Amino acid sequence: MPTFDPKFDEQIGTKERSALRQPPLFRVLLHNDNYTTMEFVVFILTEIFHHSELDAIRIMLQVHQEGVGIAGVFTYEIAETKVARVMALAREYEYPLLCTMEEE
């Protein structure tokens, strides 16, 4: 069995980690068009983005009046998935609804 020799004692080096950064966030935007119904936009906001019906109506009116509205703020992967789900559902129901994302 080896014996302990202080001359050859090795210390374990440790590195300090820098503080973890929060991932960048992305806004998911719904854009107004002349064909998508207000009811469908409310449906999208309640089903995909899990807003209450009152919040969904408020966001839908913002989209209608200002031309664009923020459906939610998410990390990149979640935002990308939500945009894809909205676009697929809009195409399924034959609406030209445009949903995009931009960095916050």
C-alpha positions as CSV (number, residue, x, y, z in Angstrom):
1,M,0.0,0.0,0.0
2,P,1.5,3.4,-0.9
3,T,2.3,5.8,1.9
4,F,1.5,9.5,1.9
5,D,4.5,11.8,1.1
6,P,3.9,15.5,1.7
7,K,6.6,16.5,-0.9
8,F,4.6,14.9,-3.7
9,D,1.1,15.9,-2.5
10,E,-0.9,17.2,-5.5
11,Q,-3.6,19.7,-5.1
12,I,-6.7,19.6,-7.2
13,G,-7.1,22.9,-9.1
14,T,-10.4,24.5,-9.2
15,K,-11.7,27.0,-11.7
16,E,-14.3,29.6,-10.8
17,R,-17.2,29.8,-13.2
18,S,-18.5,33.1,-14.3
19,A,-22.1,33.9,-13.6
20,L,-24.6,32.2,-15.9
21,R,-26.3,34.4,-18.4
22,Q,-30.0,34.3,-19.1
23,P,-30.8,33.1,-22.6
24,P,-31.9,35.8,-25.1
25,L,-35.7,36.2,-25.3
26,F,-37.7,36.5,-28.5
27,R,-41.1,38.2,-29.0
28,V,-43.7,36.3,-31.0
29,L,-45.6,38.7,-33.2
30,L,-49.0,38.3,-34.9
31,H,-49.5,40.5,-37.9
32,N,-52.8,41.9,-39.1
33,D,-54.3,41.0,-42.5
34,N,-57.7,41.6,-44.1
35,Y,-58.8,37.9,-44.2
36,T,-58.1,36.2,-40.9
37,T,-61.1,36.5,-38.6
38,M,-60.8,38.0,-35.1
39,E,-62.3,34.8,-33.7
40,F,-59.5,32.8,-35.2
41,V,-56.8,35.1,-33.7
42,V,-58.5,34.8,-30.3
43,F,-58.5,31.0,-30.7
44,I,-54.8,31.0,-31.5
45,L,-54.0,33.2,-28.5
46,T,-56.0,31.0,-26.1
47,E,-55.0,27.6,-27.5
48,I,-51.3,28.0,-28.4
49,F,-50.2,30.9,-26.1
50,H,-52.5,30.0,-23.2
51,H,-53.9,33.5,-22.7
52,S,-57.1,34.1,-20.9
53,E,-60.0,35.0,-23.2
54,L,-59.9,38.6,-22.0
55,D,-56.2,39.0,-22.6
56,A,-56.6,37.3,-26.0
57,I,-59.3,39.8,-27.0
58,R,-57.1,42.6,-25.9
59,I,-54.1,41.4,-27.9
60,M,-56.4,40.7,-30.9
61,L,-57.7,44.2,-30.8
62,Q,-54.1,45.5,-30.7
63,V,-53.2,43.4,-33.7
64,H,-56.3,44.8,-35.5
65,Q,-55.8,48.4,-34.6
66,E,-52.0,48.7,-34.7
67,G,-51.2,46.1,-37.3
68,V,-49.0,43.9,-35.0
69,G,-49.3,42.6,-31.5
70,I,-47.1,40.6,-29.1
71,A,-48.5,37.2,-28.5
72,G,-45.7,36.3,-26.0
73,V,-42.0,36.4,-25.1
74,F,-40.1,33.1,-25.1
75,T,-36.6,31.6,-25.5
76,Y,-35.6,30.9,-29.1
77,E,-36.6,27.3,-29.3
78,I,-40.0,27.9,-27.7
79,A,-40.7,31.0,-29.8
80,E,-39.7,29.1,-33.0
81,T,-42.1,26.2,-32.1
82,K,-45.0,28.5,-31.4
83,V,-44.5,30.4,-34.7
84,A,-44.5,27.1,-36.5
85,R,-47.6,25.9,-34.7
86,V,-49.5,29.1,-35.5
87,M,-48.5,29.0,-39.2
88,A,-49.5,25.4,-39.5
89,L,-52.9,26.0,-37.9
90,A,-53.5,29.1,-40.0
91,R,-52.7,27.1,-43.2
92,E,-54.9,24.3,-42.1
93,Y,-57.8,26.7,-41.7
94,E,-56.8,28.5,-44.9
95,Y,-56.0,31.8,-43.3
96,P,-53.1,34.0,-44.4
97,L,-52.2,34.9,-40.8
98,L,-48.5,35.9,-40.4
99,C,-46.7,35.1,-37.2
100,T,-43.0,36.1,-36.8
101,M,-40.4,36.4,-34.0
102,E,-37.8,39.0,-33.2
103,E,-35.2,39.3,-30.6
104,E,-36.3,41.4,-27.6
